[in-house]
Amino acid sequence: LPPIRPDAALPGLTVYRIRSAPGVLPAGEWATTRLVWSNEMGSLLDRYLLRAILATTGLVLFVLLALGGFIDFIAQLDGVGTGTFGVREAIFFVLLRLPQSAFEMLPIAALLGALMGLGALAGHSELVVMRAAGVSIARLAVSTVLAGIVLLILMAALGELVGPPLERFAEQYRTLHKKGSFGGDGVQSAWVKDGPLIVNVQAPQEGAIRGAIHVFELGGDQTLASVGRADAAHLDSGQRWLLENFRESLLTRRPIEARSESRSSRAGGINPELLQLSVVDPDELAARGLYNYIGYLRNNDLDARRYEVALWSRIATLTSVVIMAVLALPFVFGPLRSAGAGARLMVGVLIGAGYFLISKTLVNSSEVFELNPLLIAWLPTLALAVITLVALSRVR
């Protein structure tokens, strides 16, 4: 039948009168009214749930960052007084690392925030009213997914654009104040294979590589042809190694011949960006950096498994933030409908901690048992997605 009126109290709702089926009520009487959702009301619902979930997720993330930052600050106090590294520098170091910490904490913050936000709505019977008005669980899940997508975009920005460069700068900042320079002890070095050359270097600073640089050159039969050492190196625009104060021992000649040059050059195909990536922990690299470094390792027939696991784990973790938000929905309609905030918080912490521990265990196992990186990285997220779908299908 045509609608009799729009509902003024709830914009977007239209009231319909439905005629009773024969034999249920006397003929000609009206059985009930029904609320039908319009597109306008669906958009209003999306915005309402989005605000509820994002507000509580922001609050949870702030608390987690405050707690994590305080623990990190306590850990830095052992280094206070070394060089010019004081309390102010320790605080600045901790603040620089917060974006990377936010990236790592967002999945569990999304779960806790969704549990708290949707739980508050359930506690005030708002979700019950939505269900009574004809909103399906699938429609509520779509609104929750939209909130998860917003969090995913935020997480991607933190993990790809903000977190990694600030993390590296924080390490350089701490080293500068403790050691007085970027060189010297405490600076991580890396082994780099570049064609026939195997080079041990420190991370490049301002286009130059400082500190001792060891160069090992392989012959055509892959035997060691020469061993050299330089005090510094540059990579020119043609990606050639320019070695300063280079001393070399030629092992292919009998007797072994030693020679030295104030400047020597070696052909190469590596670039400074890959050198920088080679001294950074894979978990701290952005996806683009991981992808480039994996390509370099494969081109030089080196094992890229560790970096492949890190790349796929990073992508899977981004996806998990959406699943974590949706996972809260069956809980607030089920055992946690009438539970307090403390119970919801405890359930969220247990699920988040379990997901984190399982993910880390599988990642470490992949390196030991040489398991497929793609499968290992995605397995926890896929299992979480299956659990979420099964739980949603059981909600009535």
C-alpha positions in Angstrom: 0.0 0.0 0.0 1.2 3.6 -0.5 3.0 5.2 2.5 0.7 7.2 4.8 3.3 9.5 6.2 7.1 10.0 6.8 8.3 9.8 10.3 9.3 13.3 11.6 11.3 12.0 14.6 13.5 9.7 12.5 14.4 11.2 9.1 14.5 8.7 6.4 11.9 6.3 7.9 8.6 5.9 6.1 5.6 4.3 7.8 3.6 1.8 5.8 0.3 0.1 6.7 0.1 -3.6 5.8 -3.3 -5.3 5.2 -3.7 -8.6 7.2 -3.8 -11.9 5.4 -7.2 -13.5 5.1 -8.2 -15.5 8.2 -5.8 -13.8 10.5 -7.8 -10.7 11.4 -11.3 -9.7 10.3 -11.5 -8.5 6.7 -10.7 -4.9 6.1 -8.8 -4.3 9.4 -5.2 -3.3 9.5 -2.7 -5.7 11.1 0.3 -3.5 11.8 2.6 -0.9 10.5 6.1 -1.4 9.3 9.2 0.9 9.1 11.0 0.8 5.8 14.6 2.1 5.4 15.3 4.6 2.7 18.7 5.4 1.3 18.8 8.6 3.4 18.4 6.6 6.5 21.1 4.2 5.5 23.5 7.0 5.1 22.5 8.4 8.5 23.1 5.0 10.1 26.6 4.8 8.5 27.6 8.2 9.8 26.2 7.4 13.3 28.0 4.1 13.7 31.1 5.6 12.1 31.3 8.3 14.7 30.6 5.9 17.5 33.4 3.5 16.5 36.0 6.1 15.5 35.5 8.1 18.7 36.1 5.1 21.0 38.9 3.7 18.8 40.7 7.1 19.0 40.3 7.0 22.8 41.6 3.5 23.0 44.6 4.2 20.7 45.5 7.3 22.7 45.6 5.2 25.9 47.6 2.5 24.3 50.1 5.0 22.9 50.4 6.7 26.2 51.1 3.4 27.9 53.5 2.3 25.2 55.3 5.6 25.1 55.8 5.6 28.9 57.3 2.1 28.8 59.6 3.2 25.9 60.6 6.3 27.9 61.5 4.2 30.9 63.6 2.0 28.7 65.5 5.0 27.4 66.5 6.2 30.9 69.4 3.8 31.0 71.0 5.8 28.2 70.4 9.3 29.7 73.7 10.9 30.5 75.6 9.2 27.6 77.0 12.0 25.5 74.5 14.7 25.1 71.5 12.3 25.4 69.4 13.7 28.2 65.7 13.5 29.4 64.6 16.0 26.8 66.2 14.0 24.0 64.7 10.8 25.4 61.2 12.3 25.3 61.7 13.6 21.7 63.0 10.1 20.7 59.8 8.5 22.1 57.6 11.0 20.4 59.2 10.4 17.0 58.4 6.7 17.4 54.7 7.1 18.2 53.5 7.0 14.6 55.1 3.6 14.0 53.7 2.4 17.4 50.3 3.7 16.3 50.6 1.6 13.1 51.3 -1.5 15.1 48.6 -0.9 17.7 45.7 0.0 15.3 44.3 -3.5 14.8 43.8 -4.2 18.5 42.7 -0.6 19.0 40.1 -1.1 16.2 38.8 -4.2 18.0 38.7 -2.6 21.4 37.2 0.6 20.0 34.4 -1.2 18.1 33.6 -3.4 21.2 33.4 -0.3 23.4 31.5 1.9 20.8 29.0 -0.8 19.7 28.7 -2.1 23.2 27.7 1.4 24.5 25.0 1.5 21.7 23.8 -2.0 22.7 23.7 -1.0 26.4 21.3 1.8 25.6 19.3 -0.5 23.4 20.0 1.5 20.3 21.2 -1.5 18.3 18.0 -3.4 19.4 15.9 -0.5 18.1 17.8 -0.6 14.8 17.1 -4.3 14.5 13.5 -3.9 15.3 13.2 -1.2 12.7 14.2 -3.7 10.1 18.0 -3.2 9.9 19.7 -6.5 9.2 22.9 -7.8 10.7 24.5 -7.6 7.2 23.5 -3.9 6.9 25.1 -3.2 10.3 28.2 -5.1 9.2 28.5 -2.9 6.1 28.4 0.2 8.3 31.1 -1.3 10.5 33.2 -2.1 7.5 33.1 1.5 6.4 34.5 2.5 9.8 37.2 -0.2 9.3 38.1 1.2 5.9 38.6 4.7 7.4 40.9 3.1 10.0 42.7 1.1 7.2 43.4 4.4 5.3 44.8 6.0 8.5 46.9 2.9 9.2 48.3 2.8 5.7 49.2 6.5 5.9 51.0 5.9 9.2 52.8 2.8 8.0 53.8 3.9 4.6 54.3 7.7 4.8 54.9 8.7 8.4 56.1 5.9 10.6 59.2 4.4 8.8 61.0 7.7 8.0 60.4 9.0 11.6 61.6 5.7 13.0 64.9 5.9 11.1 65.3 9.6 12.1 64.7 8.7 15.7 67.5 6.1 15.6 69.8 8.6 14.0 68.9 11.3 16.5 69.6 9.0 19.4 72.9 7.9 17.9 74.0 11.4 17.2 73.4 12.6 20.8 75.0 9.5 22.3 78.0 9.1 20.0 78.4 12.7 18.7 78.1 11.5 15.1 76.4 8.9 13.0 79.5 6.8 12.6 81.4 4.8 15.1 80.3 2.0 17.4 76.6 1.3 17.7 75.8 2.0 14.1 74.4 -1.1 12.3 76.2 -2.3 9.2 75.0 -4.7 6.5 76.3 -7.1 4.0 75.4 -6.2 0.4 76.0 -8.4 -2.7 76.4 -6.3 -5.9 77.3 -8.5 -8.8 80.8 -10.0 -8.2 81.3 -7.7 -5.2 80.3 -8.5 -1.6 80.5 -5.4 0.5 80.2 -4.8 4.2 79.0 -1.2 4.8 77.3 1.1 7.2 74.1 3.0 6.2 74.9 5.9 3.9 74.6 9.4 5.4 74.2 12.4 3.0 75.2 10.3 0.0 78.5 9.0 1.6 79.4 5.8 3.5 81.6 6.5 6.4 83.6 4.0 8.5 85.5 0.9 7.5 84.2 -0.7 4.3 85.3 -4.2 3.4 85.1 -5.3 -0.2 85.3 -9.0 -1.3 85.4 -9.7 -5.0 84.6 -13.0 -6.6 86.2 -14.4 -9.7 84.5 -16.0 -12.6 84.4 -19.5 -10.9 82.8 -17.9 -7.8 86.1 -18.2 -5.8 87.4 -15.3 -3.7 89.6 -13.2 -6.0 90.5 -10.2 -3.8 89.9 -8.7 -0.3 90.0 -4.9 0.2 89.3 -2.2 2.7 88.4 1.5 2.3 87.9 4.3 4.8 84.9 5.8 3.0 82.9 5.3 -0.2 80.5 7.1 -2.5 78.0 5.9 -5.1 78.2 8.1 -8.2 75.4 8.9 -10.6 76.4 5.8 -12.6 76.0 3.6 -9.5 79.8 2.9 -9.4 81.5 2.4 -6.1 84.1 5.2 -5.5 86.4 3.9 -2.7 88.7 6.3 -0.8 92.0 5.2 0.6 91.5 1.7 -0.8 93.9 -1.2 0.2 93.5 -4.5 -1.6 95.0 -8.0 -1.5 94.9 -10.0 -4.8 94.4 -13.6 -4.0 94.6 -14.9 -7.6 98.3 -14.1 -7.9 101.2 -16.1 -6.5 102.6 -14.7 -4.3 99.6 -12.7 -3.1 99.9 -9.1 -4.2 99.0 -6.1 -2.1 98.3 -2.7 -3.5 96.7 0.6 -2.4 95.1 3.5 -4.1 93.9 6.9 -2.8 90.7 6.4 -4.9 89.5 3.3 -6.7 86.3 2.6 -8.6 84.3 -0.6 -8.9 81.4 -1.3 -11.2 78.1 -1.9 -9.5 74.3 -1.9 -10.0 73.1 -0.9 -6.5 71.6 2.4 -5.4 71.9 4.3 -2.1 68.2 3.7 -1.3 68.8 -0.1 -1.2 71.9 0.4 0.9 69.7 2.3 3.4 67.1 -0.4 3.4 69.7 -3.1 4.0 70.4 -1.8 7.5 66.8 -1.4 8.6 64.8 -4.1 10.3 62.2 -5.5 7.9 59.3 -4.8 10.3 60.2 -1.1 10.1 60.2 -0.8 6.3 57.3 0.5 4.3 55.7 -1.9 1.7 57.4 0.0 -1.2 60.8 -0.4 0.4 60.3 -4.1 1.1 59.2 -4.6 -2.5 62.3 -2.9 -3.9 64.6 -4.8 -1.6 63.0 -8.1 -2.4 63.6 -7.4 -6.1 67.3 -6.6 -5.4 67.7 -9.9 -3.4 66.2 -12.0 -6.1 68.3 -10.4 -8.8 71.4 -11.3 -6.9 70.2 -14.9 -6.1 69.9 -14.1 -2.4 67.4 -15.4 0.1 64.4 -13.0 0.2 62.1 -15.1 2.4 62.4 -12.9 5.5 61.5 -9.8 3.5 58.7 -11.5 1.6 57.1 -12.6 4.9 57.4 -9.0 6.2 55.8 -7.6 3.1 52.8 -10.0 3.1 52.4 -9.7 6.8 52.2 -5.9 6.5 49.5 -6.2 3.8 47.6 -8.8 5.9 47.8 -6.6 9.0 46.3 -3.7 7.1 43.4 -5.9 6.1 43.0 -7.2 9.6 42.0 -3.8 10.9 38.7 -4.0 9.0 38.0 -7.6 10.2 38.8 -6.6 13.8 36.1 -3.9 13.6 33.5 -6.2 12.2 34.4 -9.0 14.7 33.0 -6.8 17.5 29.5 -6.9 16.0 28.6 -10.6 16.9 30.0 -10.1 20.4 27.7 -7.1 21.2 24.7 -9.0 20.0 25.7 -12.1 21.8 27.4 -12.8 25.2 28.5 -9.1 25.7 25.2 -7.4 25.0 24.6 -6.7 28.7 28.2 -6.9 29.9 30.1 -3.9 31.3 32.9 -2.0 29.7 35.5 -4.0 31.7 34.3 -7.3 30.3 34.4 -6.0 26.7 37.8 -4.6 27.2 39.1 -8.0 28.6 37.6 -9.9 25.7 39.2 -7.5 23.2 42.6 -7.7 24.8 42.5 -11.5 24.8 41.5 -11.7 21.1 44.1 -9.1 20.1 46.9 -10.7 22.1 46.1 -14.1 20.7 46.1 -12.8 17.1 49.4 -11.0 17.7 51.1 -14.1 19.3 49.9 -16.5 16.6 51.0 -14.1 13.9 54.5 -13.7 15.3 54.9 -17.4 16.0 54.0 -18.3 12.4 56.3 -15.6 11.0 59.3 -16.9 13.1 58.4 -20.5 12.1 58.4 -19.7 8.4 62.1 -18.7 8.6 63.0 -21.9 10.5 61.0 -24.4 8.6 61.1 -22.6 5.2 57.3 -22.3 4.9 55.5 -20.4 2.1 55.7 -16.7 3.0 52.3 -15.9 1.4 50.5 -18.6 3.3 52.2 -17.9 6.6 51.5 -14.1 6.4 47.8 -14.5 5.5 46.8 -17.5 7.6 46.0 -15.6 10.9 44.0 -13.0 9.0 42.1 -15.5 6.9 41.3 -17.5 10.1 40.1 -14.3 11.7 37.9 -13.6 8.7 36.4 -17.1 8.8 35.6 -16.8 12.5 34.0 -13.4 12.0 31.8 -14.7 9.2 30.7 -17.7 11.2 30.0 -15.6 14.2 27.9 -13.1 12.1 25.9 -15.9 10.6 24.9 -17.2 14.0 23.6 -13.8 15.2 19.8 -13.7 15.3 
